[in-house]
Amino acid sequence: MPPAFSGWLLLYLAIVKRFAELQNLRSSGLPPRNGRGYVMADADQLRSFGTSSAFAAVMVFAIYISSSDVVVVYRRKELLWLMMPLMI
């Protein structure tokens, strides 16, 4: 896997974690903890960034599957395309 895929995927997971934390705080009615660098107003922006980073990860994966380097690592690279619907 290319490092770009891992980077975008890990960024997506980090953003989802922050977004879920804000959603839990919103539903429980508790105030945000001190020391966090984000507030309730950031939820929409986090959703947007999360969607964008997930899309970038999927696109990097698609470009990777289409490259000639994949043949060296995988015998049947066509099967990797089956992962795309799961990722989307």
Secondary structure by P-SEA (a helix, b strand, c coil): ccaaaaaaaaaaaaaaaaaaaaaaaaaacccccccccccccaaaaaaaaaaaaaaaaaaaaaaaaaccccccccccaaaaaaaccccc
